[in-house]
Amino acid sequence: MASSHPSTSRRHPGGSRKKSRAIPKGRQVEAEARAQVTALLRESFEQSQSHPEQSLPPLPRDMLIEYLHLIQDRYGCLSAAHLAALAEGMKLSMTEVYEVATFYAHFEVVKEGEAAPPRHTIRVCDSIACQLAGAEQLLTELKTATQTNSDPDSNSNIRIVRAPCMGRCETAPVAEVGHFHATHATAESLLAAVATQRMHAEIPDFIDFAQYQKAGGYQLLAACLAGKRRAEDLIATLDAAGLRGLGGAGFAAGRKWSIVRAYPGPRLMAVNADEGEPGTFKDRFYLESDPHRFMEGMLIAAWAVATEQCYLYVRDEYPAVRAILQAELKKVQSAGLAKHTECIIRRGAGAYICGEESAMIESIEGKRGLPRNRPPYVAEVGLFGKPTVAHNVETLYWVRDIVEKGAPWFADAGRRGRKGWRSYSVSGRVNQPGVKFAPAGISATELIDEYCGGMQAGHTLKGYLPGGASGGILPATLADLPLDFDTLQEYDCFIGSAAVVVFSQHDNMKQVALNLLRFFRDESCGQCTPCRVGTEKAVMLMEKPQWNTALLQDLNTVMADASICGLGQAAGNPIHCVLKYFPEDL
């Protein structure tokens, strides 16, 4: 007999099989978490505004990573409750927020039922320069000390983890406690940092706004803004000097400005301060010592290309750099030198892949740092879909000097017919590692002998990385080659960001290559199968006592030919070079 109950008299098809829900479907946002996230976002918003509004405005999608940092900085991790509250506040799906949070290595995502991470985490760099300096021994000593200390309260809440390159290779081994970076680290110094709560970035001495301006800084920018200079003339000077992109790609800087200028506005700029290539630390060196020389170059480029906004994407491993830029940029703005463009600092979250320009742009937009397919190219369809000039820090650092001193000052500096100066990040088995400002085309032998005080005692040159982890490995017999763009390709290597790591007879190149491949495996974004599976398979094969050289060569070919971006395309270079130049180590 049909029911006469009013609630069942006009059901939708299939309605009789469902019961009404007392609780809405999906994850429920906890009231406490909602209040905490809202208060945190309000606090951040009010700090950035001179006239705070009564209520929070809509939260922009591209700020997702910044908001995740806010929550983790305050609470030490990203709980499921806080992620749900943030998703609700930003009107995003929980899936989207979770995907972004779990993509980046520096976010500590804690699922329901999981314990929060220990109060203290010591991250020990195990990339190649730190491995040479004893990172494995340091890890062993730390684990022993935290497990056997007689005082159960002193080290009872410390986690020891491995971490990729921190951009301080000249002071290896390096480790991080909170945001404090310990250089030439020992187990004793790291445990002492924990005990004394030495957790914050320490700001080095640098040339501040007043010092820089007193020495003639910002006069060129002021002349540009006053109409006393023409953008076309500056571009011609950069072209004559031969200034190229110094992040690794080597694209002509002046030509890049011309290309982006030709597209209709609005135009944007994205500056890559996310140098994550093992062995590279030149950008950090310049930003921590003379940041305004870079900022003036950036603001001149913004004027020449007429970009409405400049986004500075800074490594999360560089907290001191971020603090310096935030403080000094306010002084530049107060002086009226940045009225022609808006400068915005964005914080990375631990992803080497974001050094690739399109992955960096995705990250600035608050997404996972997945490289884009090309075309379209970033110059035409870049940040937020607008024409974008993407630059490396060091490229912009030299703009002022080249224009003021003239193109010949830069162009005539090279050796062996090469043009310009280069900043070589040198680490490994040398007496004086560091950033070496030397002529383009210098050889590894000259760089070591003239700029690095020679090899360490008891070490003789065996091989070197000419361009960081991805640039391949060359033997000592090829140490007289000119180090510059376009000079090493015939030897299956490239200069990249000019990160030179030096090895000696005490180093096994098979183990060096394995270290580099583990880095690529861990840093692959996972978007394309050749890179994701290829790097993992390569590491498995390389960990075996005997290499399957035929299969490794096949993997190299597939990764190089089919990967979307440079990470997968170059990941096999160390394997290929060991097979070609160091067969005795197999």
Disulfide bonds with the S-S distance in Angstrom:
none
